[in-house]
Amino acid sequence: MQTLVLGGGCFWCLEAVYQQVKGVDKVVSGYAGGTTKNPTYENIGDHAEVIQITYDPSLITLATLLEIFFAIHDPTTLNRQGNDEGEQYRSIILCAENELDVVRASRDIAQKNWQDPIVTEIETLDTFYPAENYHQNYYQNNQSAGYCQIIINPKLDKFRDKFSDLLR
């Protein structure tokens, strides 16, 4: 198993998508990409809302996970996704040092699908902090909530339409 950490707006949205991807074993919402020790939802500091994906590389590749990532959020908006605005909502990929070339190549391929420049940060992962329990499996546990209906469901529909062959 390998891990990858992604941030592209609210972690609830990314978590809901990647939990449906064939080859993904586990998705944990959390915080990373900053220097604040032991961040919380109320005191995130300079971290981004992210998800940590544990996946089986014999079933899904890093490049495919990144293709999904660049398709399901807008990587051209700095510190913003839709109505969510602030540094914690930035587009960011945190990976192992030996994965940086694949990540950069994936970004360059994805750029062809966007008119504006991709501003996604690409860094090696230092520390991942899991979010509070009430953030885990948020969509699965709150599908009737307004945020899920208005924001997450359209993102899931977009994912299912474009990547139906990758659904569990």
C-alpha positions in Angstrom: 0.0 0.0 0.0 1.0 3.6 -0.7 -0.3 6.9 0.5 -0.9 10.3 -1.1 -2.1 13.5 0.5 -4.3 15.9 -1.6 -6.0 19.2 -0.8 -8.5 20.8 -3.2 -11.0 22.8 -1.2 -13.1 21.2 1.6 -11.8 17.8 2.6 -15.4 16.4 2.7 -15.7 16.7 -1.1 -12.4 15.0 -1.8 -13.1 12.3 0.7 -16.5 11.5 -0.8 -15.0 11.1 -4.3 -11.9 9.0 -3.4 -13.9 6.6 -1.1 -15.6 5.5 -4.4 -12.4 4.8 -6.3 -11.4 1.2 -7.1 -8.0 0.5 -5.5 -8.4 3.0 -2.7 -8.3 1.2 0.6 -8.8 4.1 3.0 -9.4 7.9 3.0 -8.7 10.0 6.1 -9.6 13.7 6.3 -7.0 15.9 8.0 -4.6 18.8 7.9 -1.1 19.1 6.3 1.1 21.5 4.4 1.8 23.9 7.2 4.0 24.3 10.3 1.3 24.7 13.0 1.7 21.8 15.5 -1.5 19.8 16.2 -3.9 21.8 14.1 -7.7 21.6 14.7 -10.6 22.6 12.6 -11.0 25.7 14.8 -7.2 26.4 14.7 -6.0 25.1 11.4 -3.1 27.6 11.3 -1.2 27.5 8.0 -2.3 24.0 7.0 -4.7 23.0 4.2 -7.7 20.8 4.6 -6.5 17.5 3.0 -7.2 13.9 2.6 -4.7 11.0 3.1 -5.4 8.3 0.5 -4.1 4.8 1.1 -4.2 2.8 -2.1 -3.0 -0.3 -3.8 -0.7 0.7 -6.7 -1.3 -2.7 -8.4 -5.0 -1.6 -8.7 -4.7 2.1 -9.4 -1.7 4.2 -10.3 -0.5 7.5 -8.7 -1.0 9.1 -12.1 -4.7 8.0 -12.3 -5.3 9.3 -8.7 -3.9 12.6 -9.8 -5.9 12.7 -13.1 -9.1 12.4 -10.9 -7.8 15.2 -8.6 -7.2 17.6 -11.4 -10.6 16.9 -12.9 -12.8 17.2 -9.8 -11.6 20.6 -8.5 -10.4 23.8 -10.0 -6.6 23.8 -9.6 -6.4 27.3 -11.1 -7.9 29.2 -8.2 -5.6 30.4 -5.5 -6.8 29.6 -1.9 -10.4 29.0 -3.1 -12.8 26.4 -4.2 -16.3 27.7 -5.0 -17.6 29.5 -1.9 -14.8 28.1 0.3 -12.1 30.8 0.5 -8.9 30.9 2.5 -5.4 29.4 2.6 -6.8 26.2 4.1 -8.8 25.5 0.8 -5.7 25.8 -1.4 -4.9 23.2 -4.0 -2.0 21.1 -2.8 -0.3 17.7 -3.4 1.9 16.3 -0.7 3.8 13.2 -1.7 7.1 11.3 -1.2 10.3 12.7 -2.7 10.5 9.9 -5.2 7.0 10.7 -6.5 7.7 14.4 -7.4 8.4 13.7 -11.0 5.2 11.8 -11.6 3.2 14.5 -9.8 4.8 17.3 -11.8 4.2 15.4 -15.1 0.5 14.9 -14.1 0.2 18.6 -13.4 1.6 19.4 -16.8 -0.8 17.0 -18.5 -3.7 18.4 -16.6 -2.7 22.0 -17.6 -3.9 21.2 -21.2 -7.5 21.0 -19.8 -7.3 24.5 -18.1 -7.1 27.9 -19.7 -5.7 29.6 -16.6 -2.4 28.4 -15.1 -2.6 25.6 -12.5 -1.6 27.0 -9.1 -1.5 23.6 -7.2 1.3 23.5 -4.7 3.5 20.4 -4.9 5.5 19.5 -1.9 7.0 16.5 -0.1 4.8 15.4 2.9 6.2 16.3 6.3 3.4 15.6 8.7 -0.2 14.6 8.3 -2.6 15.3 11.2 -6.0 13.4 11.1 -9.0 15.7 11.5 -11.5 15.3 14.3 -13.7 12.2 14.2 -16.8 14.1 13.2 -15.1 15.0 9.9 -14.4 11.4 9.0 -16.8 9.8 6.5 -18.7 13.1 6.5 -20.6 12.5 3.3 -21.5 8.9 4.1 -22.8 10.0 7.5 -24.6 13.2 6.4 -25.9 12.7 2.8 -29.1 14.7 3.4 -27.2 17.7 4.8 -27.5 20.9 2.6 -23.7 21.0 1.9 -23.7 17.4 0.7 -26.8 18.0 -1.5 -25.6 21.3 -3.0 -21.8 21.0 -3.1 -20.7 17.3 -2.9 -23.4 15.6 -5.0 -22.5 17.6 -8.2 -18.9 16.8 -7.6 -19.7 13.1 -7.2 -21.8 13.2 -10.4 -19.0 14.8 -12.3 -16.6 12.1 -11.0 -19.0 9.2 -11.8 -19.6 10.5 -15.4 -16.0 11.0 -16.2 -14.5 8.0 -14.4 -17.2 5.4 -14.3 -14.6 2.7 -15.1 -12.9 3.5 -11.8 -15.9 3.1 -9.5 -15.8 0.4 -6.8 
